[in-house]
Amino acid sequence: MQNEVKPRFSRDELILLAVLFSASVIWATGVQMGSALFPSVSRLMGVPVGTATLLTSVWALTGFLSPFFGPPSDRYGHGVFALVGLGFFTVGNLLSAIAPSFLTLAACQVLVGLGSAVFSFSVSAVVGDVFAYETRARVMGIVRFAVSVAALLGVPAAAAIAERATAHGSFGTIGGLSLIMFVAALALFPRLSGKAVRDQPTEVEAHPWQRVVSIARQRSVMISLLAIMVWAALPTGLFIYLAAWLEQTFHLTETQIGLAFSMVGVGALIGNLLTATWTDRLGKKRAAVLGLLVLSVAIMLLPRSPILVAAIIGLIVSIAALEFGFASFSTLMTELTPTGRGTLMSLVGLANGLGTGVVPLVMRPLWESGGYAAVMFVLGLIGLCMALIIGLLVVEQSVKSDPKPKVQMHVN
């Protein structure tokens, strides 16, 4: 019997992987740096911090348009639409670097939000098209690691640039780096074919809207979508006011605030490790409830931190609990309706966007009247209630056997 040979990447695959990883680091930095730059944007544009945080709603609401790009990406190639997304993202950031007013900046950020959404789903599709199934998980792990790199290195660098050259400098730097990656990807991405996706057997529905309604009206699905909104709302509230609170409470500079935000990467790594080692042992539902409980309590206590070290520890615990609980719950949701996973996941994206977009609008009066402690107390209370609802009403499906992959996708 011959020894199994571990699949190796070809030279072209390694080049593509390097481009995907590098582009993802820049993309993730551009997405994550927004919250750290709100005080800088506030000073630059002459608007209150609460007004600057409305950019979060812009990013979330433009993300609702991404499903319109899904079907044509299957027809014309996921690589082409990865370029489209990266192009929107690049142009939006470059224009933001010269935006003279907050309204102009918000208009430019529409392109950034749309490009981010299209690039995000296209990268996953490109990985599925190009890399063999036995190596795909490893590839996705490498690409996803870019998010942690962005949090640990990219965001502090963007904050340091904002301190020396205002927020315009940060947007311009991200736009310039994105342009370089766009040129590097131009020779690779368009060659990636979407045929593999189109050749997959699909369940044809005469009335797609009826299918959406039939899935959404199931009790566990309805509660789960509401839970996704809450899971999106809690970190949104945590981040959009965090920089302003750190500045006001501990008198930190933009660079120091960026370093504080880099702890998000540490928390995410811890949360992912906990998910990999404990979720299956505890059960997806128990792990999700535990994560949401810890997250809710942690964000309620965070504004009461007496010293900066305690605040940083609280931030790390909050992010670790967020990653642990959300990843566990997302896994649970994939089995709520096995024959309608695609439909359900599209609804998950909508719920996530709603949860993210509503918080800046709803919580702004609370921030202005009661500060960070009031915002975190209300959101934490909502999280505790949601954890109770999940524990009592969401039914975790039992899977008797591991599902096998239906199809492998390759580039022709």
N, C-alpha and C positions, 0 to 999 in steps of 0.2 A: 504494500500500500504506500503510495507516494505521500509525502508531506504536503499539506495545503500551503499554497503560496499566497501570501498576503497581497491583495491587489495593490498595484502601484499606479501612481498617476503618470500619464504621459507628459511630455514636455509642454504640449499645447494646453493640457488641463492644468498644469502647474502655473502657467502664465495667466490663464483665465482666473484661477483661484486667487492669485496675487492681485489681479485687477479688482476682482469682486471684494476681496478683503479691504484693500486700500480705499476703494470707493465707499465701502460701508462705514469705515472709520470716519471719513469726512462727512458722510451723510448723517451718521449718528451724532457726531459733534455738533453739526448744524442744528439738529433737532433738539438735543439736550441743552445746548448753551443758552437757549431762549430764556429760561427761568432765571439763570444766573445774571443775565444782562438787563433784567427789568429795571433795576435802579439806574443803570447807566442810560437806558433808553428814556427813562423818566426825565433825567437831567438834560439829556441832549435835545429832546423834543419839547421840553417845557410842559410836560403833562404829569398829573399825579401817578404814583405807582399803580394805583387801582386801575387807571385808564390803560397804562402800559400792559397790564396783565390781560387785557382784552385780546391781545394777539393770540393768546391760547385758544380762544374761541374761533379766531380766523383759521388757525391750523386745523382744528378739529372739524369745522364745518366744510372746509374745502376737501377734506378727506372723504366726505360723503360721495364725491364725484368719482372716486377711483373705480367703483364697480362698472362704470360705463366704459372703462378702458380694458376690462377683462376679456370680453368676447373678441374684440379686434386683435388683442395680443395673441390669442390662440390661432388666429388666422394668418397674421403677418409676421409672427415670431416674437417670443418673449424678450429676446435680445434687443430687438428694435425698440420695444416699449421700455426696457430698462434705460436705453439711451434717451427716449422721450422724457422719462421721469427725471433723469439726471440733468437733462437740458433745462427743463422747467426750474429745477432746484438751483442750477447754476445762474441762470438769468435773474431769477428772483432775488438771490443774494447779492449779485453784482448791482442790481438796481437799488436794493436796500442800502448799499454802501454810499449812495449819493442822494438818498431820499431827503428832501428839505423839510418835511413836516410829518407828523404822526399819521395823518390820513394817507399820505403818499406811501409811507412805510407799510401801513396795513395793506394797501393795495398790492405792493410788491410781495408781501408775505403770503398773499393768495397763491402766487406762483410757487413759492417755497413749499407751502402745504400740499398743493396738488402734486408737485414733483416728488415730494417725499412719499406720498401715498402710492403713486404709480411705481416709483423705483422699488419700494419695499416689497410689493407683491411680485414684481417682475423678477427680482433677484432670486427669490425662492423658486420661481418657475424655471429660470435659467439653470439653476443647480439640478432640478429634476430632469430637464431635457438632456443635459450634457453628461452628467456623472452616473456611472453604473450604480445600481441599487445597493450593492454590497459596500460601496464607499460613500454613499450619499449622506448618511447620518454624520460621518466624520467631517465631510465637507461643510454641512450645515453648522456643525459645532464650531468649525474654524471661522466661518463667516459671522456667526452670531457673537463670537468672542470680540468682534469689532466694537460691539456696543459697550462692553466693559472697558476696552481700551479708550474709547471716546470719553467715558465718564472719568477714568483715572488720569488721562493725559490731555485729551482734546479740550474738555471744558475749562480746566484751569488755564490752559494756554489762551483760549478765547477770552477769558475774563481778564488775563494779564494784558492782552492787546487792547481791550476796552478801556482799561485804566490809563493806558498811555496814549491811545489814539481814538478814544470814544467807541461807542458801539458800531459806528460806521466802519472802523478798522476791522472789527471782528467779522462783520458781514462780508466785507471786501476780501478778507483772507480766505474765508470759507468758499466764496464765489470763485476766487482765483484757483484754489486747489481743486475745486470741482471741475473747473474748465480743463485743467491738466488731465484729470481722470477721464473726462469726456473724450478728449482727443485720444488718450490711450485705449479707451474702450471702443472707439469708433471702428477700428479694424477687426474687432473680435465679435461684438454683440450682434450685428446684423446677420452674421452667418449662422446664428443659432436658429434652428428650425422649430416651428410650432406643430409639426406634423404629428409628433408623438402624442401630444395632448389631444389633437383632433381625432386620432385613431382609437382613443380609449372608448370602450363601450359605455354608453350613457343611457340613463333611464329617461325616455321621452315623455314629457307631460303635456297633455292637451291644454291644460289650464294652469300655468305656473303660479298665478296669483292664488288660486284655490289651494295649491300645495303649500305655499307660504303660510296661508291662514290656518290650514289644518295642523301644521307643525307648531306654529306660534301659539295656538290656543291650548296646547297641552299644558297642564298645570306645572310640571317640573320645568318645562321649557320657558314658560312665562316668568316663573320665579327666577330661573337662571339668567335670563336676559336682564331682569331688574338687578340681579346681583352683579352682573358685568358692569352695568351703569354705576353702581356703588363702588366697585373696584376701580373703575376709571376715575370717579369723582374724588376719592380719598387721596391718591397721590397727586392729583392735579391741584387740589387745595393745599396740600403739603408743600408743593414746589413753587407755585406762583407767588406765594407770600414769604417763602423762606429767606430769600436773599434780602428783602427789605427788613425782615425781623432780625436777621443776623447783623445787619448794618446798624439798626437802631439800638439793639440790645447790647451787642458786644463791640460796636464801633469798628467793624472790619472794613478793609479796603476791598476793591473788586478782585484783586489777586487772591486775597485771603478767602473771600467768599467762593471763588472758583475752586480753591483747595478743599473747602468744606464740601462743595458739591461733588468733588471727586470721590468722596466716601460713599456715594451712591453705587459706584462700581464695586467697592468692597462688599457692601450689603448685598448687591445682586449676586456676586460670586458665592457668598455664604448661602443665600437663599436657593440658588441652583444646586449647590452641594447637598443641602438638606432635602431638596426634592428628589434628587437621585438616590439618596440613601434611606430616606424614611417614608416617602409618600406611599409606596406600595406596601410597606409593613403596617402603617397606620390605617390605610384605606384612603381613597381619594376624598371622600366626603369628610371624614374626620380631619384629615390634613388641611382641607380647605377651611373648615370651620375654625380650627386652631389658628391657622395663619391669619384669618380675618379678625379673630378675637385679639391676638397679640398686636396686630397692626392698629386696631382701633384704640386700644389702651395706650400704645406707644405714642401715637400722634396727639392724644389728649394730654399726655404728660410732658411732651417735648417742649411746649412754650413755657413750662414751669421750671425748666432746667436752670439751676443757679449759676453754673459756670459753663464755659464753652466746651470743655471736655465732656460734660454730661450731655450737652446738646448734640455733639458729634456721635456719641454712643447711642443716643436715642434715635438719631437719623439712621445709623447703620442697622439697628434693630428693626426700625420701621420698614426699611427697604428689604431686608432679609425676609421678614414676615410677609411682605407684599409679594415677593417673587415666589416664596414657598406656597402660600395660599392660592395665588392666582394660577400658577402652573398646575397645581393639583386640581383646582376646579375646572380649568380648561380641559384637562384630561378626562375628568368625569363627564363633561358635556359632549365629548365625542361619541359617547355611547348612549346618550339620551334618546337619539333617533338615528340608528345606524343607516337606515335607507335614505335619510335626508340630511346627511352631514353637510353637504355643500350649501344647502338652503339655510341650515342653522348657522353655519359659520358666517354667511353673509349678513345674517341678522345680528350676530355677535359684533361684527364691525360697526354696524349702525348703532347698537347699544353703547359700544365703547366711545364712539364719537359724540353721542348725546351726553354721556356722563362727563366727558372731558369738556365739551363746549358750554354746558349749562353752569358749571361751578363758578367761573369768573363773573357771570352775570348775576347769579343768585347770591354769592357770598361777598360781593363787593360792599353792599351796605353794612354787612356784619363786620367786615374788616375795618371800615371807616368808623364804626361806632364802638366796637369792642376789641379790635386788634386781632392779632394772631391767635391768642388763647381762645377767643370766642369762636373763630372759624374752626379751629381744631377740635374744640369741644363738641360743636354741633355735628361735624363730620364723623367724629369718633362715635358719637351716640347713634348716628345712622348706621355705622358699621356694626356696632354691637347688636342692633335690632336685626340687621340683615343676617348676621351669623346665626341668630336664634331661628329666623325663618328658614334658612337653609337646613339647619339641623332637624327641624320638625317636618318640613314639607317637601324637600327635594329628595327624590328616590334615586339612589345610585343603582345603575343597571349591573347585574351580575353577568360576567363574561365567562362562559364555560371553556372556551378554547381561544387561543391566540389567533386573531385574524391574519391571513396570509396576503401578501401583496398581490394585487390583481394584474398589474401590468408594469413592465419596465419601460422607461423612456430613454431613447438614445437619439443622437443627432445622426441623420442620414448623410 
